[in-house]
Amino acid sequence: MILILQVSPLPLSHEFPNDLARRAALVVSAGVRYRMGVASRAVAAIAGGYGVAALSAAVLALGLPALFGMARSEAALTGTLASFLVYAVAVMWVFAARSAWRAWTGLAIAAALQGLLLLLWTQGGGGAA
C-alpha cells in the first residue's frame, strides 16, 4: 500500500487571518460608542470630580495654615467652600475635553498632583493630620 501525502503551498481557506466571514465579529455602532463615551464622562464627572474636589479641600485645609498662618477652623471652612468650585470646574472640564480618555487622564493627573502634595504635607509635619 502506498500512502501519498499532498502538500498544498497555499493554506486552507479557513486559515486565512482576515477571513471575516467565518469569524464572529463584534460590531459596535456609532450610537453605542457615543453613549458609552457619554457614560464614561458622566462617571468621570461624578466620581473623578468628587475625588479631585475632596483632595483639594484637604490640601487647602492643611496648606493654608502652614503657608499663611490661618486658623485651622477657617482653613477647613475655606477648603470646603473652595472644593465646591473645584468640583464644578472639574465637571465642566470633563465634558469640554476632546475625548473621555483625555477627561480621565486630566482628572488622574490633577488627583495625583494633589495627592502628592497632601502626602508631602502630612509626612513632613507641615499640617496637623
N, CA and C atoms as a LAMMPS dump frame, in Angstrom:
ITEM: TIMESTEP
0
ITEM: NUMBER OF ATOMS
387
ITEM: BOX BOUNDS ff ff ff
-5.0000000000000000e+02 5.0000000000000000e+02
-5.0000000000000000e+02 5.0000000000000000e+02
-5.0000000000000000e+02 5.0000000000000000e+02
ITEM: ATOMS id mol type element x y z
1 1 1 N 0.841 -1.157 0
2 1 2 C 0 0 0
3 1 3 C 0.894 1.231 0
4 2 1 N 0.557 2.182 -0.818
5 2 2 C 1.339 3.402 -0.954
6 2 3 C 0.508 4.565 -0.429
7 3 1 N 1.132 5.316 0.428
8 3 2 C 0.477 6.478 1.021
9 3 3 C 1.042 7.723 0.362
10 4 1 N 0.195 8.475 -0.254
11 4 2 C 0.634 9.708 -0.92
12 4 3 C 0.112 10.883 -0.102
13 5 1 N 1.044 11.732 0.261
14 5 2 C 0.718 12.916 1.047
15 5 3 C 0.859 14.129 0.156
16 6 1 N -0.201 14.852 -0.026
17 6 2 C -0.172 16.02 -0.884
18 6 3 C -0.026 17.27 -0.011
19 7 1 N 0.966 18.078 -0.291
20 7 2 C 1.224 19.309 0.448
21 7 3 C 0.836 20.472 -0.441
22 8 1 N -0.068 21.27 0.042
23 8 2 C -0.532 22.419 -0.722
24 8 3 C 0.305 23.643 -0.337
25 9 1 N 0.769 24.427 -1.306
26 9 2 C 1.554 25.614 -0.984
27 9 3 C 0.705 26.717 -0.357
28 10 1 N -0.601 26.727 -0.61
29 10 2 C -1.486 27.74 -0.046
30 10 3 C -2.206 27.167 1.166
31 11 1 N -2.419 27.954 2.176
32 11 2 C -3.16 27.453 3.335
33 11 3 C -4.62 27.208 2.966
34 12 1 N -5.27 26.407 3.755
35 12 2 C -6.68 26.146 3.527
36 12 3 C -7.479 27.414 3.757
37 13 1 N -8.693 27.442 3.231
38 13 2 C -9.485 28.671 3.278
39 13 3 C -9.799 29.108 4.702
40 14 1 N -9.92 28.2 5.634
41 14 2 C -10.253 28.588 6.997
42 14 3 C -9.029 29.06 7.789
43 15 1 N -7.876 29.065 7.172
44 15 2 C -6.667 29.502 7.868
45 15 3 C -6.265 30.938 7.544
46 16 1 N -7.004 31.59 6.664
47 16 2 C -6.676 32.968 6.349
48 16 3 C -7.004 33.844 7.554
49 17 1 N -6.094 34.701 7.984
50 17 2 C -6.365 35.506 9.19
51 17 3 C -7.435 36.564 8.985
52 18 1 N -7.631 37.001 7.758
53 18 2 C -8.593 38.072 7.513
54 18 3 C -9.914 37.554 6.97
55 19 1 N -10.194 36.304 7.16
56 19 2 C -11.431 35.723 6.678
57 19 3 C -12.545 36.055 7.673
58 20 1 N -13.198 37.189 7.452
59 20 2 C -14.207 37.679 8.391
60 20 3 C -15.524 36.929 8.285
61 21 1 N -15.717 36.224 7.193
62 21 2 C -16.976 35.51 7.023
63 21 3 C -17.082 34.344 7.996
64 22 1 N -15.983 33.823 8.464
65 22 2 C -16.001 32.658 9.345
66 22 3 C -15.827 33.031 10.815
67 23 1 N -15.64 34.286 11.11
68 23 2 C -15.444 34.713 12.487
69 23 3 C -16.676 35.443 12.99
70 24 1 N -16.907 35.31 14.248
71 24 2 C -17.98 36.087 14.863
72 24 3 C -17.438 37.481 15.145
73 25 1 N -17.991 38.46 14.496
74 25 2 C -17.484 39.822 14.62
75 25 3 C -18.292 40.587 15.654
76 26 1 N -17.581 41.356 16.458
77 26 2 C -18.216 42.234 17.431
78 26 3 C -18.325 43.606 16.782
79 27 1 N -19.533 43.998 16.484
80 27 2 C -19.759 45.257 15.792
81 27 3 C -20.379 46.231 16.786
82 28 1 N -19.714 47.362 16.948
83 28 2 C -20.217 48.405 17.831
84 28 3 C -20.619 49.574 16.953
85 29 1 N -21.866 49.923 17.011
86 29 2 C -22.34 51.004 16.164
87 29 3 C -21.858 52.344 16.72
88 30 1 N -21.983 53.352 15.902
89 30 2 C -21.551 54.691 16.312
90 30 3 C -22.41 55.216 17.456
91 31 1 N -23.679 54.861 17.47
92 31 2 C -24.551 55.303 18.548
93 31 3 C -24.175 54.707 19.89
94 32 1 N -23.822 53.426 19.876
95 32 2 C -23.405 52.775 21.121
96 32 3 C -22.087 53.355 21.602
97 33 1 N -21.167 53.592 20.686
98 33 2 C -19.871 54.185 21.05
99 33 3 C -20.063 55.574 21.651
100 34 1 N -20.958 56.372 21.075
101 34 2 C -21.231 57.706 21.6
102 34 3 C -21.823 57.624 23.009
103 35 1 N -22.774 56.719 23.196
104 35 2 C -23.403 56.581 24.509
105 35 3 C -22.417 56.091 25.56
106 36 1 N -21.523 55.21 25.179
107 36 2 C -20.504 54.741 26.122
108 36 3 C -19.54 55.868 26.487
109 37 1 N -19.218 56.717 25.521
110 37 2 C -18.368 57.869 25.81
111 37 3 C -19.03 58.844 26.769
112 38 1 N -20.324 59.079 26.57
113 38 2 C -21.055 59.973 27.465
114 38 3 C -21.162 59.351 28.856
115 39 1 N -21.409 58.053 28.916
116 39 2 C -21.488 57.378 30.222
117 39 3 C -20.145 57.433 30.943
118 40 1 N -19.06 57.256 30.196
119 40 2 C -17.732 57.332 30.798
120 40 3 C -17.451 58.734 31.316
121 41 1 N -17.855 59.737 30.561
122 41 2 C -17.664 61.116 31.019
123 41 3 C -18.516 61.412 32.248
124 42 1 N -19.723 60.857 32.292
125 42 2 C -20.58 61.083 33.459
126 42 3 C -19.961 60.473 34.713
127 43 1 N -19.423 59.277 34.581
128 43 2 C -18.756 58.646 35.725
129 43 3 C -17.523 59.45 36.117
130 44 1 N -16.774 59.921 35.113
131 44 2 C -15.595 60.739 35.408
132 44 3 C -15.989 62.037 36.11
133 45 1 N -17.076 62.654 35.645
134 45 2 C -17.509 63.911 36.261
135 45 3 C -17.982 63.694 37.693
136 46 1 N -18.755 62.627 37.914
137 46 2 C -19.31 62.41 39.25
138 46 3 C -18.238 61.913 40.213
139 47 1 N -17.608 60.801 39.869
140 47 2 C -16.647 60.192 40.792
141 47 3 C -15.295 60.906 40.78
142 48 1 N -14.784 61.167 39.586
143 48 2 C -13.486 61.825 39.49
144 48 3 C -13.52 63.255 39.981
145 49 1 N -14.596 63.97 39.655
146 49 2 C -14.737 65.339 40.155
147 49 3 C -14.831 65.386 41.664
148 50 1 N -15.55 64.416 42.233
149 50 2 C -15.643 64.348 43.688
150 50 3 C -14.28 64.077 44.312
151 51 1 N -13.522 63.166 43.709
152 51 2 C -12.192 62.852 44.247
153 51 3 C -11.256 64.044 44.2
154 52 1 N -11.253 64.745 43.083
155 52 2 C -10.388 65.924 42.954
156 52 3 C -10.838 67.019 43.918
157 53 1 N -12.147 67.199 44.071
158 53 2 C -12.652 68.221 44.998
159 53 3 C -12.305 67.873 46.441
160 54 1 N -12.428 66.608 46.806
161 54 2 C -12.1 66.201 48.176
162 54 3 C -10.608 66.38 48.454
163 55 1 N -9.775 66.036 47.482
164 55 2 C -8.338 66.232 47.663
165 55 3 C -7.993 67.715 47.773
166 56 1 N -8.661 68.546 46.972
167 56 2 C -8.367 69.983 47.054
168 56 3 C -8.802 70.555 48.396
169 57 1 N -9.916 70.059 48.94
170 57 2 C -10.342 70.523 50.262
171 57 3 C -9.316 70.15 51.324
172 58 1 N -8.79 68.941 51.246
173 58 2 C -7.792 68.511 52.227
174 58 3 C -6.485 69.286 52.065
175 59 1 N -6.07 69.51 50.816
176 59 2 C -4.822 70.254 50.584
177 59 3 C -4.953 71.679 51.095
178 60 1 N -6.079 72.321 50.834
179 60 2 C -6.267 73.688 51.321
180 60 3 C -6.389 73.739 52.836
181 61 1 N -7.066 72.759 53.426
182 61 2 C -7.214 72.749 54.884
183 61 3 C -5.874 72.573 55.579
184 62 1 N -4.968 71.841 54.972
185 62 2 C -3.64 71.675 55.565
186 62 3 C -2.654 72.751 55.112
187 63 1 N -2.829 73.239 53.914
188 63 2 C -1.857 74.176 53.356
189 63 3 C -2.032 75.609 53.794
190 64 1 N -3.264 76.055 53.951
191 64 2 C -3.488 77.449 54.333
192 64 3 C -2.905 77.794 55.706
193 65 1 N -3.072 76.954 56.721
194 65 2 C -2.412 77.295 57.993
195 65 3 C -0.895 77.23 57.897
196 66 1 N -0.374 76.294 57.116
197 66 2 C 1.077 76.16 57.011
198 66 3 C 1.698 77.312 56.227
199 67 1 N 1.014 77.783 55.199
200 67 2 C 1.588 78.822 54.344
201 67 3 C 1.261 80.241 54.814
202 68 1 N 0.046 80.446 55.283
203 68 2 C -0.386 81.804 55.603
204 68 3 C -0.7 82.024 57.071
205 69 1 N -0.563 81.014 57.892
206 69 2 C -0.825 81.161 59.31
207 69 3 C -2.294 81.315 59.646
208 70 1 N -3.162 80.857 58.782
209 70 2 C -4.595 80.956 59.007
210 70 3 C -5.009 79.978 60.105
211 71 1 N -6.053 80.301 60.813
212 71 2 C -6.565 79.386 61.84
213 71 3 C -7.051 78.102 61.172
214 72 1 N -6.889 76.982 61.873
215 72 2 C -7.231 75.692 61.29
216 72 3 C -8.714 75.573 60.956
217 73 1 N -9.56 76.128 61.796
218 73 2 C -11.008 76.048 61.533
219 73 3 C -11.387 76.872 60.3
220 74 1 N -10.774 78.052 60.155
221 74 2 C -11.037 78.882 58.983
222 74 3 C -10.481 78.233 57.72
223 75 1 N -9.336 77.578 57.833
224 75 2 C -8.743 76.899 56.678
225 75 3 C -9.608 75.721 56.234
226 76 1 N -10.154 74.992 57.187
227 76 2 C -11.035 73.873 56.846
228 76 3 C -12.297 74.37 56.156
229 77 1 N -12.864 75.462 56.653
230 77 2 C -14.054 76.035 56.034
231 77 3 C -13.741 76.576 54.642
232 78 1 N -12.624 77.262 54.497
233 78 2 C -12.221 77.792 53.199
234 78 3 C -11.963 76.661 52.202
235 79 1 N -11.302 75.601 52.634
236 79 2 C -11.044 74.458 51.759
237 79 3 C -12.316 73.769 51.328
238 80 1 N -13.264 73.644 52.245
239 80 2 C -14.537 73.01 51.911
240 80 3 C -15.333 73.852 50.927
241 81 1 N -15.386 75.151 51.153
242 81 2 C -16.119 76.027 50.24
243 81 3 C -15.449 76.087 48.863
244 82 1 N -14.128 76.102 48.845
245 82 2 C -13.414 76.127 47.57
246 82 3 C -13.58 74.811 46.805
247 83 1 N -13.816 73.715 47.532
248 83 2 C -13.973 72.43 46.855
249 83 3 C -15.242 72.395 46.004
250 84 1 N -16.266 73.176 46.358
251 84 2 C -17.462 73.25 45.518
252 84 3 C -17.129 73.864 44.166
253 85 1 N -16.296 74.886 44.165
254 85 2 C -15.858 75.49 42.913
255 85 3 C -14.99 74.522 42.108
256 86 1 N -14.101 73.818 42.784
257 86 2 C -13.239 72.836 42.112
258 86 3 C -14.086 71.745 41.476
259 87 1 N -15.112 71.279 42.178
260 87 2 C -15.982 70.241 41.644
261 87 3 C -16.715 70.726 40.398
262 88 1 N -17.235 71.935 40.438
263 88 2 C -17.957 72.485 39.284
264 88 3 C -17.027 72.644 38.084
265 89 1 N -15.813 73.124 38.307
266 89 2 C -14.845 73.281 37.218
267 89 3 C -14.441 71.919 36.661
268 90 1 N -14.277 70.921 37.527
269 90 2 C -13.908 69.578 37.068
270 90 3 C -15.01 68.979 36.208
271 91 1 N -16.251 69.152 36.6
272 91 2 C -17.366 68.626 35.811
273 91 3 C -17.435 69.31 34.454
274 92 1 N -17.285 70.624 34.437
275 92 2 C -17.309 71.34 33.155
276 92 3 C -16.141 70.917 32.272
277 93 1 N -14.983 70.726 32.876
278 93 2 C -13.819 70.35 32.085
279 93 3 C -13.969 68.942 31.505
280 94 1 N -14.558 68.033 32.261
281 94 2 C -14.742 66.668 31.767
282 94 3 C -15.581 66.668 30.495
283 95 1 N -16.631 67.447 30.461
284 95 2 C -17.482 67.464 29.281
285 95 3 C -16.956 68.379 28.179
286 96 1 N -15.964 69.201 28.473
287 96 2 C -15.355 70.041 27.444
288 96 3 C -14.136 69.38 26.807
289 97 1 N -13.624 68.322 27.403
290 97 2 C -12.442 67.641 26.857
291 97 3 C -12.78 66.988 25.525
292 98 1 N -11.764 66.802 24.697
293 98 2 C -11.976 66.223 23.37
294 98 3 C -12.478 64.791 23.412
295 99 1 N -12.015 64.028 24.355
296 99 2 C -12.428 62.63 24.452
297 99 3 C -12.542 62.237 25.924
298 100 1 N -13.216 61.127 26.149
299 100 2 C -13.351 60.632 27.519
300 100 3 C -11.992 60.228 28.07
301 101 1 N -11.127 59.733 27.195
302 101 2 C -9.772 59.341 27.622
303 101 3 C -9.019 60.55 28.172
304 102 1 N -9.095 61.679 27.492
305 102 2 C -8.426 62.898 27.973
306 102 3 C -9.048 63.404 29.264
307 103 1 N -10.35 63.242 29.404
308 103 2 C -11.01 63.671 30.631
309 103 3 C -10.505 62.856 31.814
310 104 1 N -10.459 61.532 31.656
311 104 2 C -9.953 60.677 32.725
312 104 3 C -8.485 60.964 33.021
313 105 1 N -7.698 61.188 31.977
314 105 2 C -6.273 61.471 32.17
315 105 3 C -6.071 62.775 32.923
316 106 1 N -6.814 63.802 32.57
317 106 2 C -6.702 65.086 33.263
318 106 3 C -7.082 64.991 34.729
319 107 1 N -8.155 64.257 35.013
320 107 2 C -8.547 64.076 36.408
321 107 3 C -7.506 63.281 37.183
322 108 1 N -6.937 62.274 36.535
323 108 2 C -5.909 61.463 37.203
324 108 3 C -4.662 62.287 37.502
325 109 1 N -4.28 63.152 36.584
326 109 2 C -3.1 64 36.806
327 109 3 C -3.37 64.984 37.942
328 110 1 N -4.551 65.615 37.925
329 110 2 C -4.893 66.567 38.999
330 110 3 C -4.938 65.868 40.353
331 111 1 N -5.518 64.674 40.394
332 111 2 C -5.598 63.936 41.656
333 111 3 C -4.215 63.491 42.12
334 112 1 N -3.374 63.082 41.188
335 112 2 C -2.028 62.642 41.564
336 112 3 C -1.198 63.793 42.121
337 113 1 N -1.286 64.957 41.501
338 113 2 C -0.541 66.115 41.997
339 113 3 C -1.026 66.542 43.382
340 114 1 N -2.336 66.588 43.566
341 114 2 C -2.862 66.979 44.867
342 114 3 C -2.58 65.908 45.914
343 115 1 N -2.655 64.645 45.519
344 115 2 C -2.331 63.567 46.452
345 115 3 C -0.883 63.604 46.884
346 116 1 N -0.004 63.915 45.943
347 116 2 C 1.42 64.029 46.278
348 116 3 C 1.655 65.206 47.225
349 117 1 N 1.02 66.316 46.96
350 117 2 C 1.151 67.476 47.836
351 117 3 C 0.594 67.179 49.223
352 118 1 N -0.518 66.498 49.275
353 118 2 C -1.111 66.118 50.558
354 118 3 C -0.213 65.15 51.316
355 119 1 N 0.365 64.209 50.595
356 119 2 C 1.278 63.254 51.223
357 119 3 C 2.525 63.945 51.767
358 120 1 N 3.061 64.894 51.011
359 120 2 C 4.243 65.623 51.479
360 120 3 C 3.936 66.434 52.726
361 121 1 N 2.741 67.066 52.764
362 121 2 C 2.394 67.865 53.929
363 121 3 C 2.137 67.002 55.157
364 122 1 N 1.489 65.868 54.985
365 122 2 C 1.202 65.033 56.151
366 122 3 C 2.442 64.3 56.642
367 123 1 N 3.319 63.896 55.749
368 123 2 C 4.547 63.199 56.152
369 123 3 C 5.605 64.161 56.663
370 124 1 N 5.617 65.361 56.118
371 124 2 C 6.614 66.335 56.506
372 124 3 C 6.297 67.069 57.794
373 125 1 N 5.107 66.886 58.306
374 125 2 C 4.739 67.578 59.533
375 125 3 C 4.267 68.993 59.28
376 126 1 N 3.972 69.334 58.01
377 126 2 C 3.532 70.686 57.697
378 126 3 C 2.118 70.958 58.167
379 127 1 N 1.311 69.934 58.279
380 127 2 C -0.056 70.132 58.717
381 127 3 C -0.39 69.171 59.841
382 128 1 N -1.428 69.483 60.541
383 128 2 C -1.86 68.613 61.638
384 128 3 C -2.813 67.581 61.079
385 129 1 N -2.372 66.35 61.022
386 129 2 C -3.232 65.293 60.461
387 129 3 C -3.711 64.353 61.538
